[in-house]
Amino acid sequence: MSMLLPLDDNGNPINVLGFDYRGTLRLSIGTAASVRNPTALPRDIEMVTLIATGPCRFEVGDAGVVADKEKSPFLYPGVYIDVPLRRGERHVAFIAEDAACSAYVIGRI
């Protein structure tokens, strides 16, 4: 049985990754300090999908990664973004912009 991949606007196949069977990580984030996942993401996760319930900033990195309220990439609430993980990147840090909210890290394999 053949399986066709979805195509982008240029007609090129888009590789599709499945969701991690271990579930989604939820982090409660505030405005005072950066918060990151306490344990490293498993090695078989190649990419993470991020979404938050409020405006926030994020960074991807090692166990010491910290999100900066001024310089880190902005995550608009309710918008899913996919971020590939490079060598050594097993943690995601967040900091809220205006008010406390929740951020979700969804592993993709």
C-alpha positions in Angstrom: 0.0 0.0 0.0 1.4 3.4 -0.9 1.0 6.5 1.2 1.1 9.9 -0.4 2.4 12.8 1.6 0.6 16.2 1.6 2.1 18.7 -0.8 3.1 22.3 -0.2 2.2 25.2 -2.5 5.1 24.3 -4.8 4.1 20.7 -5.2 6.8 19.3 -2.9 6.0 16.6 -0.5 5.8 17.6 3.2 7.2 15.1 5.7 4.8 14.5 8.5 5.8 13.6 12.1 3.5 11.9 14.5 2.7 13.1 18.1 4.8 11.7 20.9 3.1 8.8 22.6 4.2 10.0 26.0 1.9 13.0 25.9 2.0 16.8 26.0 3.9 18.8 28.6 2.0 21.7 30.3 4.0 24.5 32.0 2.5 27.2 34.1 4.4 30.4 33.3 4.5 33.8 34.9 6.0 37.2 34.2 8.7 37.2 37.0 11.0 34.4 35.9 11.7 32.0 33.0 10.3 28.5 33.4 11.5 25.4 31.5 10.6 21.8 31.4 12.3 20.1 34.4 13.3 16.9 32.7 15.0 16.7 29.3 12.8 15.7 26.3 13.4 12.2 25.1 16.1 11.7 22.5 13.7 10.4 19.8 11.8 13.7 19.7 12.9 15.5 16.6 10.7 18.6 16.8 8.3 20.2 19.2 5.1 22.0 18.6 4.5 24.9 21.0 1.3 26.7 21.9 0.4 29.0 24.7 -2.8 30.4 26.2 -1.4 33.9 26.5 1.4 36.0 24.9 4.8 34.8 25.9 8.5 34.4 24.9 10.4 31.2 24.5 13.8 29.7 23.9 15.0 26.2 23.1 18.3 24.8 24.4 20.0 22.8 27.0 19.3 22.4 30.8 20.3 26.0 31.4 18.2 27.7 28.8 16.4 30.8 29.9 13.7 32.8 28.0 14.3 36.6 27.9 11.3 38.9 28.1 12.9 41.3 25.6 15.0 39.2 23.2 13.5 35.7 22.9 11.1 34.8 20.1 7.4 35.8 20.7 4.7 33.1 20.8 1.3 34.5 20.0 -1.6 32.9 22.1 -3.5 30.1 20.3 -1.0 29.8 17.4 0.9 26.5 17.0 4.5 26.7 15.9 6.9 23.8 15.1 10.5 24.1 16.2 13.1 21.6 15.2 15.5 20.4 17.9 19.2 20.6 17.2 21.9 18.7 18.9 21.8 19.2 22.7 18.4 21.0 22.6 16.2 19.1 25.0 14.6 21.9 27.0 12.1 24.7 26.3 11.9 27.8 28.4 9.0 30.3 28.6 8.3 33.7 30.2 4.9 35.4 30.0 4.5 38.9 28.6 1.7 40.5 30.6 -0.1 37.9 32.7 0.4 34.3 33.9 -0.7 31.6 31.3 0.0 28.0 30.3 2.4 26.8 27.6 2.3 23.4 26.0 5.2 21.5 24.6 4.1 18.7 22.2 6.8 16.3 21.2 6.9 15.1 17.5 8.5 11.8 16.5 
